[in-house]
Amino acid sequence: MKTRKQWRKIIADNAPEVDVLPYSHNLITLALEAIDLEWGEAAANKAIRDFGLEQLGWKMKKRKRER
């Protein structure tokens, strides 16, 4: 199992290569999903913010309101 730091490095390494290298967007999505599953939605959203992924087409998850 990878650490959060390792997943974030995958994102950092691949973000500049989106639409340049094949599969870079797939690797970023995989890393974001792994972060979300292991450390939660807030950690995945933080990665999206930190690496400017919204400008590249990723959307931050919105919390579901519980009633």
Secondary structure, 3 states (H helix, E strand, C coil): CCCHHHHHHHHHHHHHHCCCCCCHHHHHHHHHHHHHHHHCHHHHHHHHHHCCHHHHCCCCCCCCCCC
